[in-house]
Amino acid sequence: MRMKWIIGFILIAVFSGSPVLSQEAQKPLTLEESIKIALERNLRIHSAIEGVAGSEYRRKSALTDFLPKWAGQYNYTRLNQPSAVIGAGGTASAVPGRDLFNFNTSVQQPLFAGGRILSNYRLEKMGVDVSKADLETAKMDIVLQVREGYYNILRADKFQNVGEQAVKNFEAQLEVSKAFFEVGLIPKNDLLQSEVRLANARQALVRAENDLAVAKSSFNILLRRDVNTPFQIVDILEYKPSPYRFEESLNEALKQRPEIKAADLRVNQAKETVKISRSDFFPSIDLSSAYNRLSEDVDLQGRFPSEKWSIQALASLTLFEWGKTAYRVGESKVKVTQAEDSKMQLVEGIILEVKDDYLNMLVAEKNIGVSEKSIEQAEENVRLNEERYKYQVATATDVLDAVTLLAQARVNYYGALSDFNIAKARLERSMGRMYP
């Protein structure tokens, strides 16, 4: 029985460190998973969510202005000599002591405020929508940052692979050069050229490895993880022809961008502010009721209690204050004009943004086709020069240059491919899309 327990513990230990579990822990991170993590952890998103909650509190606070307000007061007074209070029936009675306790309460209901209460509520309600639009904007920006970071990692990884392949090619060429030099087929100068090219390729590989490490560190920070967290990502660096056309992209941007929606709301908020300022031209009408009880005892139940209540309607209007209200209305109108100008500037900026992203995507798309052909030509050039070098028809410089051109052609291809995917992601962001 004891032996079974020991075997069980051994099996648990073995399986807990099994390659299967280790592989699951190192499961490549997809773009969708990365976006989900970033949206859950990003502090800008968290702040925007809190902004929505704060706007909702302000809306609820403005809603309470429609409702009656209840106030109460209880006070104690010490007199220098006994006084008299008005008792039941309106007769005055002397209070034997000098202590008075008074309780009063009132309820006030606004009936008309020149539209100020309603406009203020509408202003705060639109503020909630503005906060939601700002939240959508923050989410779109974070999604774009994740997509760019993801493709930058893939680009850096491809550049590292190109660097590794270039090092292998130069190492192979160096071995051939050494063999030829030993039998006297090439001068030492050719051998030295091969060694120098190999050293340069190794330095380029070190830089590519560093660029990949920096890209991953930046991605970890974006996902709010430890900067040194190791991870792998799924390779999605591929070319899919873009279905987008400029006019359709622009129309979608003008309809979907949350920034434009927020700008529209801010214009409407400024208009509501004008109404709030104008409300001072009208009288405010309130209905109020009050109750008061006075006694010489703390519990207000003494021998000579006095109580009264009242109901009144009150209309108040400031007749003259040197044009102060008119000036406030004028200032509010100016803010409406400023909000409209800001919206127009925003729309013009979005139009330019869509155009720029669209053209950048087209340029990268064209470069993909050009770089694909250049890779084929560079590979054939390497093959021909290596064959010619074997028969001493070509020089070592020809072969080394061909290998360098091949590496550059591959770098250009992966650069164009990643530029295309990033430009496409930016275009989709400028169109107001969260994710395709």
C-alpha positions in Angstrom: 0.0 0.0 0.0 2.8 2.4 0.9 4.5 1.5 -2.4 1.4 2.5 -4.3 1.4 5.9 -2.7 5.0 6.4 -3.6 4.4 5.4 -7.2 1.4 7.8 -7.3 3.5 10.7 -6.1 6.1 9.9 -8.7 3.5 9.8 -11.5 2.1 13.2 -10.4 5.5 14.7 -10.4 6.3 13.3 -13.8 3.0 14.5 -15.4 3.2 17.9 -13.7 6.5 18.5 -15.5 5.5 16.7 -18.7 6.3 18.2 -22.1 2.5 18.4 -22.9 1.9 20.8 -20.0 5.0 22.7 -20.8 3.9 23.1 -24.4 0.5 24.3 -23.2 2.3 26.9 -21.1 4.3 28.0 -24.1 1.3 27.9 -26.5 1.7 30.6 -29.2 -0.2 33.7 -28.6 -2.8 34.6 -31.3 -3.6 38.2 -32.3 -7.2 37.8 -31.0 -5.9 36.6 -27.6 -3.5 39.5 -27.5 -6.2 42.0 -28.2 -8.4 40.5 -25.5 -5.6 40.7 -22.9 -4.8 44.3 -23.8 -8.4 45.4 -23.6 -8.8 43.8 -20.2 -5.6 45.2 -18.7 -5.0 48.6 -20.4 -5.1 51.5 -18.0 -6.4 53.9 -20.6 -9.4 51.6 -21.1 -9.9 51.4 -17.4 -9.8 55.2 -17.1 -12.3 55.5 -19.9 -14.7 53.1 -18.3 -14.4 55.0 -15.0 -15.2 58.1 -17.1 -18.4 56.6 -18.3 -19.4 55.8 -14.7 -18.6 59.3 -13.6 -20.7 60.8 -16.4 -23.6 58.5 -15.4 -23.3 59.8 -11.8 -23.6 63.4 -13.1 -26.6 62.5 -15.2 -28.3 61.0 -12.2 -27.4 64.1 -10.2 -29.0 66.3 -12.8 -32.1 64.2 -12.7 -32.6 64.9 -9.0 -33.2 68.6 -9.9 -36.7 67.6 -11.2 -37.6 66.2 -7.7 -38.7 68.0 -4.5 -36.0 68.9 -2.0 -36.7 68.2 1.7 -34.7 70.1 4.4 -34.9 70.0 8.2 -33.4 71.9 11.1 -33.4 71.5 14.9 -31.9 74.1 17.1 -31.5 75.0 20.8 -31.6 78.6 22.1 -30.7 79.9 25.6 -32.5 83.1 26.6 -31.2 85.7 29.1 -34.8 85.8 30.6 -38.0 83.9 30.2 -40.0 84.8 27.1 -43.4 84.1 25.7 -44.5 81.7 23.0 -47.7 81.7 21.0 -49.7 78.7 22.1 -52.8 77.0 20.7 -55.6 79.5 19.9 -53.1 82.3 19.4 -52.7 83.2 23.0 -49.3 84.2 24.4 -48.0 82.2 27.3 -45.0 82.7 29.4 -42.3 80.1 29.3 -41.0 79.4 32.9 -37.5 78.6 31.7 -35.0 80.2 29.4 -34.4 77.2 27.2 -36.1 76.9 23.8 -36.0 74.0 21.3 -37.1 74.6 17.8 -37.7 72.2 14.9 -38.6 73.2 11.3 -38.8 71.3 8.1 -39.6 72.4 4.5 -40.3 70.8 1.1 -39.6 72.7 -2.1 -40.7 71.6 -5.6 -39.5 73.5 -8.6 -42.3 74.2 -11.1 -40.6 76.3 -13.8 -37.0 77.3 -14.2 -36.9 78.7 -17.7 -35.9 75.4 -19.1 -32.6 75.3 -17.1 -33.3 72.0 -15.3 -34.3 70.2 -18.5 -31.3 71.6 -20.5 -28.9 70.7 -17.8 -30.2 67.1 -17.7 -29.9 66.8 -21.5 -26.3 68.2 -21.3 -25.3 65.6 -18.7 -27.1 62.8 -20.6 -25.1 63.7 -23.7 -22.0 63.7 -21.5 -22.6 60.0 -20.9 -22.7 59.4 -24.6 -19.5 61.4 -25.1 -17.8 59.2 -22.5 -19.0 56.1 -24.2 -17.7 57.4 -27.5 -14.3 58.2 -25.9 -14.3 54.6 -24.6 -14.8 53.3 -28.1 -12.0 55.5 -29.4 -9.7 54.3 -26.7 -10.5 50.6 -27.5 -9.8 51.2 -31.2 -6.5 52.9 -30.5 -5.4 50.0 -28.2 -6.5 47.4 -30.8 -4.5 49.2 -33.5 -1.4 49.3 -31.1 -1.7 45.6 -30.5 -2.0 44.8 -34.2 1.0 47.0 -35.1 3.0 45.5 -32.2 2.1 42.0 -33.4 3.2 42.6 -37.0 6.4 44.3 -35.8 7.3 41.2 -33.9 6.6 39.1 -37.0 8.7 41.5 -39.1 11.6 41.4 -36.7 11.4 37.6 -36.5 11.5 37.3 -40.3 14.5 39.7 -40.4 16.2 37.5 -37.9 15.6 34.4 -40.1 17.0 36.2 -43.1 20.0 37.2 -41.1 20.5 33.6 -40.0 20.2 32.3 -43.6 22.7 35.0 -44.7 25.2 33.8 -42.1 24.8 30.2 -43.3 25.3 31.3 -46.9 28.4 33.3 -46.1 29.8 30.4 -43.9 29.3 28.0 -46.8 31.0 30.4 -49.2 33.9 30.8 -46.8 34.4 27.1 -46.7 34.5 27.0 -50.5 36.9 29.9 -50.6 39.2 28.2 -48.0 39.3 25.0 -50.1 40.0 27.0 -53.3 42.7 29.0 -51.5 44.4 25.9 -50.2 44.8 24.5 -53.7 45.9 27.9 -55.0 42.9 28.6 -57.2 42.1 32.0 -55.6 44.2 34.7 -54.0 44.2 35.4 -50.3 42.2 38.6 -51.0 39.2 36.6 -52.0 39.4 34.6 -48.8 39.6 37.8 -46.7 36.5 39.2 -48.5 34.6 36.1 -47.5 35.7 36.4 -43.9 34.7 40.1 -43.8 31.3 39.5 -45.3 30.7 36.8 -42.8 31.6 39.0 -39.9 29.3 41.7 -41.2 26.5 39.2 -41.6 27.0 38.1 -38.0 26.8 41.7 -36.8 23.6 42.2 -38.7 22.2 39.1 -37.1 23.0 40.4 -33.7 21.1 43.6 -34.5 18.1 41.7 -35.8 18.1 39.6 -32.6 18.1 42.7 -30.6 15.3 44.3 -32.6 13.2 41.2 -32.0 13.8 41.3 -28.3 12.9 45.0 -28.2 9.7 44.3 -30.2 8.7 41.6 -27.7 9.5 43.7 -24.7 7.3 46.5 -26.1 4.5 44.0 -26.7 4.7 42.8 -23.1 4.4 46.3 -21.8 1.4 46.9 -24.1 -0.2 43.8 -22.6 0.9 44.9 -19.1 3.0 41.9 -18.5 6.5 41.5 -17.1 8.9 43.0 -19.7 10.9 39.7 -19.8 8.0 37.4 -20.2 8.9 34.8 -22.9 6.3 34.1 -25.6 5.8 33.1 -29.1 3.1 34.3 -31.5 1.2 32.7 -34.4 2.7 33.6 -37.8 -0.1 35.4 -39.7 2.2 37.5 -41.9 0.6 36.9 -45.3 -0.8 38.7 -48.2 -4.5 38.9 -48.8 -5.6 41.5 -51.4 -7.4 44.4 -49.9 -11.1 44.7 -50.6 -11.2 48.3 -49.7 -11.9 51.3 -52.0 -11.2 54.8 -51.0 -14.8 56.2 -51.4 -16.4 53.4 -49.5 -13.7 53.6 -46.8 -14.2 57.3 -46.4 -18.0 57.0 -46.2 -17.7 54.4 -43.6 -15.3 56.5 -41.6 -17.6 59.5 -41.6 -20.4 57.3 -40.4 -18.7 55.1 -37.9 -15.9 57.1 -36.3 -16.7 57.6 -32.6 -14.7 60.8 -32.6 -17.2 62.4 -35.0 -20.1 61.2 -32.8 -18.4 62.7 -29.8 -17.9 66.0 -31.7 -21.6 66.1 -32.7 -22.5 65.6 -29.0 -20.2 68.3 -27.9 -21.9 70.7 -30.3 -25.3 69.8 -28.9 -23.9 70.2 -25.4 -22.8 73.7 -26.3 -26.3 74.5 -27.6 -27.8 73.2 -24.4 -25.5 75.6 -22.5 -27.0 78.5 -24.5 -30.4 77.4 -23.2 -29.2 77.2 -19.7 -27.8 80.8 -19.9 -31.1 82.0 -21.4 -33.1 80.6 -18.6 -32.2 83.6 -16.4 -34.4 85.7 -18.7 -37.4 83.9 -17.3 -38.8 83.8 -13.8 -38.3 80.7 -11.6 -41.4 79.4 -9.9 -41.3 77.1 -6.9 -43.9 75.5 -4.7 -42.9 75.1 -1.0 -44.4 74.0 2.3 -42.9 74.5 5.8 -43.7 73.2 9.3 -42.3 74.7 12.5 -42.6 73.6 16.2 -41.2 75.4 19.2 -41.1 74.2 22.8 -39.3 74.5 26.1 -38.6 70.7 26.2 -36.1 68.7 24.2 -38.8 66.4 22.9 -40.9 69.4 21.8 -43.8 68.1 23.9 -43.7 70.7 26.7 -46.6 72.6 28.3 -46.4 75.5 25.9 -45.7 74.1 22.5 -46.0 76.3 19.5 -46.4 75.0 15.9 -47.3 76.3 12.5 -47.2 75.3 8.9 -47.4 77.1 5.6 -47.7 76.5 1.8 -46.6 79.1 -0.7 -45.8 79.6 -4.4 -42.9 81.8 -5.1 -42.0 83.4 -8.4 -38.6 85.2 -8.6 -37.0 87.1 -11.4 -33.9 89.3 -11.6 -35.1 92.4 -13.3 -31.7 94.1 -14.0 -28.1 93.3 -13.5 -26.4 95.3 -16.2 -26.7 92.8 -19.1 -24.9 90.0 -17.2 -27.3 87.3 -18.5 -27.0 88.6 -22.1 -23.2 88.4 -21.9 -23.4 84.8 -20.6 -25.7 83.9 -23.5 -23.2 85.5 -26.0 -20.3 83.6 -24.5 -22.3 80.4 -24.8 -23.0 81.1 -28.5 -19.3 81.6 -29.1 -18.7 78.1 -27.6 -21.2 76.6 -30.0 -19.3 78.1 -32.9 -16.0 76.8 -31.5 -17.4 73.3 -31.1 -18.7 73.4 -34.7 -15.3 74.5 -35.9 -13.6 71.8 -33.9 -15.9 69.2 -35.5 -15.1 70.5 -39.0 -11.4 70.3 -38.3 -11.8 66.8 -37.0 -13.7 65.7 -40.1 -11.1 67.2 -42.4 -8.3 65.5 -40.4 -10.2 62.1 -40.7 -10.5 62.6 -44.4 -6.8 63.1 -44.7 -6.1 60.2 -42.4 -8.2 57.8 -44.5 -6.5 59.0 -47.7 -3.0 58.7 -46.3 -3.6 55.2 -44.9 -5.2 54.1 -48.1 -2.3 55.3 -50.2 0.2 53.7 -47.9 -1.6 50.4 -48.2 -1.5 50.6 -52.0 2.2 51.4 -52.0 3.0 48.5 -49.7 0.7 46.2 -51.8 2.6 47.1 -55.0 5.9 46.6 -53.2 4.9 43.0 -52.3 4.7 42.0 -55.9 7.9 43.7 -56.9 9.8 42.2 -54.0 8.5 38.7 -54.7 9.9 38.8 -58.2 13.2 40.2 -56.9 13.6 37.3 -54.5 13.2 34.8 -57.4 15.7 36.8 -59.5 18.2 37.1 -56.5 18.0 33.3 -55.8 18.7 32.5 -59.5 21.5 35.0 -59.4 23.1 33.3 -56.4 22.8 29.9 -58.1 24.4 31.0 -61.3 27.3 32.8 -59.6 28.0 29.9 -57.3 28.1 27.6 -60.4 30.3 30.0 -62.3 32.6 30.4 -59.2 33.1 26.6 -59.0 34.5 26.7 -62.5 36.4 30.0 -61.8 34.4 31.9 -64.3 33.1 34.3 -61.6 35.0 35.9 -58.7 34.3 35.6 -55.0 33.1 39.1 -55.0 30.3 38.2 -57.5 29.1 35.4 -55.2 29.3 37.5 -52.1 27.4 40.3 -53.8 24.7 37.9 -55.0 24.2 36.5 -51.5 24.0 40.1 -50.1 21.4 41.0 -52.8 19.4 37.9 -51.9 19.3 38.8 -48.2 18.3 42.4 -49.1 15.5 41.1 -51.4 14.1 39.0 -48.6 14.3 41.8 -46.2 12.4 44.0 -48.7 9.7 41.4 -49.2 9.0 40.9 -45.5 9.2 44.6 -44.9 6.6 45.2 -47.6 4.5 42.4 -46.3 4.4 43.7 -42.8 4.0 47.3 -44.0 0.9 46.2 -46.0 -0.7 44.5 -43.0 0.1 47.5 -40.7 -1.2 49.9 -43.3 -4.4 47.8 -43.7 -4.8 47.8 -39.9 -4.4 51.6 -39.8 -6.9 52.0 -42.6 -9.5 49.9 -40.7 -8.9 52.0 -37.6 -9.4 55.2 -39.6 -12.6 53.7 -41.0 -13.9 53.3 -37.4 -13.6 49.5 -37.3 -12.7 47.8 -34.0 -11.4 44.7 -35.8 -12.1 43.3 -39.3 
